[in-house]
Amino acid sequence: MKPISDLKKVVIPMSPEAKRDSLQKKDLRGKSKPKKKPKGPKEQVIQAQVEGYLRLKGIQFLHIPDVVYRMCSPLSRIPVWDKRTISQYLKGVPDLLIFTKEADKQANTCLILELKRKNGKARDSQLAWHKGLKVFVPQSFEEAKTIIDEETK
């Protein structure tokens, strides 16, 4: 009997089409889905840059951390009624509420930003929040910085 190391491996050649099909991801119906790579930095990175810029300028803002939303996940140990309450009031809340005071009018204003990465889309709950409000949707730190500078003069 020959030792295992002496045996030759049998390789079955695969056609290029079969190889391509095996590498593509398939949806539940068996159809292949093209893999899209998101462009630009993640929303969390843009969020951190904008918050740093606001702190640098001394502008007050409100951001609800993602950890609050994670508390509403089915795996958290928070009672169901508390999860419903949190979800009911915070679903779709914009990423940043920026508070400024207009010097000439002695009035307070609130600038609302919904940060998205390139080609990002708002969810239905976010669009419901946007109704009737002036909400800016910058897709980069540079866009957000320009909006902040123009709106907080």
C-alpha positions as CSV (number, residue, x, y, z in Angstrom):
1,M,0.0,0.0,0.0
2,K,1.3,3.5,-0.9
3,P,1.6,6.2,1.7
4,I,-0.9,9.0,1.6
5,S,1.8,11.5,0.6
6,D,2.5,9.6,-2.6
7,L,-1.1,9.8,-3.8
8,K,-1.9,12.4,-6.4
9,K,-4.7,14.9,-5.8
10,V,-7.5,14.7,-8.3
11,V,-8.4,18.2,-9.4
12,I,-11.7,18.7,-11.3
13,P,-11.3,21.8,-13.6
14,M,-14.0,24.5,-13.1
15,S,-15.1,26.6,-16.0
16,P,-14.7,30.4,-15.6
17,E,-18.5,30.9,-15.6
18,A,-18.9,28.3,-12.8
19,K,-16.1,29.9,-10.8
20,R,-17.6,33.4,-11.1
21,D,-21.0,32.1,-10.1
22,S,-19.7,30.3,-7.1
23,L,-18.0,33.6,-5.9
24,Q,-21.1,35.8,-6.3
25,K,-23.4,36.1,-3.3
26,K,-27.0,34.9,-3.9
27,D,-30.2,36.2,-2.4
28,L,-33.0,34.0,-1.0
29,R,-34.4,33.3,-4.5
30,G,-31.0,32.1,-5.8
31,K,-30.3,35.2,-7.8
32,S,-26.9,36.7,-7.6
33,K,-26.6,40.2,-6.0
34,P,-23.8,42.5,-7.1
35,K,-21.6,43.5,-4.3
36,K,-21.6,47.3,-3.7
37,K,-18.8,48.9,-1.8
38,P,-19.9,52.0,0.1
39,K,-18.0,55.1,-0.8
40,G,-16.3,57.5,1.6
41,P,-15.8,57.3,5.3
42,K,-18.3,55.7,7.6
43,E,-21.0,57.8,9.2
44,Q,-19.4,57.3,12.7
45,V,-16.2,58.9,11.3
46,I,-18.0,61.9,9.8
47,Q,-20.0,62.2,13.1
48,A,-16.8,62.3,15.2
49,Q,-15.2,64.9,12.9
50,V,-18.3,67.1,13.0
51,E,-18.6,66.8,16.8
52,G,-14.9,67.7,17.1
53,Y,-15.4,70.8,14.9
54,L,-18.4,71.9,16.9
55,R,-16.5,71.5,20.2
56,L,-13.6,73.5,18.7
57,K,-15.9,76.3,17.8
58,G,-17.7,76.2,21.2
59,I,-21.1,75.4,19.7
60,Q,-23.6,73.4,21.8
61,F,-25.1,70.3,20.2
62,L,-27.0,67.2,21.1
63,H,-26.2,63.7,19.7
64,I,-27.9,60.6,20.9
65,P,-25.2,57.9,21.1
66,D,-25.7,54.6,19.2
67,V,-25.5,52.7,22.5
68,V,-29.0,54.0,23.3
69,Y,-30.4,52.5,20.2
70,R,-28.5,49.2,20.9
71,M,-30.4,49.0,24.2
72,C,-33.5,48.5,22.1
73,S,-32.2,45.3,20.5
74,P,-33.9,42.0,21.3
75,L,-30.7,40.8,23.0
76,S,-30.5,43.6,25.6
77,R,-31.7,42.9,29.1
78,I,-33.9,46.0,29.3
79,P,-37.6,45.3,29.9
80,V,-39.7,45.3,26.8
81,W,-41.9,48.2,27.9
82,D,-38.8,50.4,28.3
83,K,-37.5,49.3,24.9
84,R,-40.8,50.3,23.3
85,T,-40.7,53.7,25.0
86,I,-37.1,54.4,23.9
87,S,-37.9,53.3,20.4
88,Q,-41.1,55.3,20.2
89,Y,-39.5,58.6,21.1
90,L,-36.1,58.2,19.5
91,K,-36.9,56.4,16.2
92,G,-35.6,58.5,13.3
93,V,-34.2,61.4,15.4
94,P,-31.6,63.3,13.4
95,D,-27.9,62.7,14.1
96,L,-27.1,66.2,15.4
97,L,-29.2,69.0,16.8
98,I,-27.0,72.1,16.9
99,F,-28.0,75.0,19.1
100,T,-27.0,78.6,18.4
101,K,-28.1,82.1,19.5
102,E,-28.5,84.8,16.9
103,A,-26.8,87.9,18.3
104,D,-28.9,90.5,16.5
105,K,-32.3,88.9,17.3
106,Q,-31.5,87.5,20.8
107,A,-33.3,84.3,19.5
108,N,-32.2,80.7,19.8
109,T,-32.0,78.5,16.7
110,C,-31.6,74.9,16.1
111,L,-29.7,73.5,13.1
112,I,-30.6,69.9,12.3
113,L,-28.1,67.6,10.5
114,E,-28.7,64.1,9.3
115,L,-25.3,62.8,8.4
116,K,-25.0,60.3,5.6
117,R,-22.0,58.8,3.8
118,K,-21.8,59.1,0.0
119,N,-24.9,57.7,-1.6
120,G,-26.5,57.1,1.8
121,K,-30.3,57.2,2.0
122,A,-32.5,58.2,4.9
123,R,-34.8,55.5,6.4
124,D,-38.6,56.0,6.5
125,S,-38.5,56.9,10.2
126,Q,-35.9,59.6,9.5
127,L,-37.9,61.0,6.6
128,A,-40.9,61.2,8.9
129,W,-38.8,63.4,11.2
130,H,-37.7,65.6,8.3
131,K,-41.3,66.6,7.4
132,G,-42.0,70.3,8.0
133,L,-38.4,70.9,9.2
134,K,-35.4,72.3,7.6
135,V,-33.0,69.4,7.8
136,F,-29.6,69.3,6.1
137,V,-28.2,66.0,4.9
138,P,-24.5,66.4,4.3
139,Q,-22.6,63.5,2.9
140,S,-19.1,64.4,4.1
141,F,-17.4,66.4,6.8
142,E,-16.6,69.2,4.4
143,E,-20.3,69.6,3.4
144,A,-21.3,69.6,7.1
145,K,-18.6,72.1,8.0
146,T,-19.8,74.4,5.2
147,I,-23.4,74.2,6.4
148,I,-22.4,74.9,10.0
149,D,-20.3,77.9,9.0
150,E,-23.0,79.4,6.8
151,E,-25.9,78.8,9.3
152,T,-24.1,79.9,12.4
153,K,-22.7,83.3,11.3
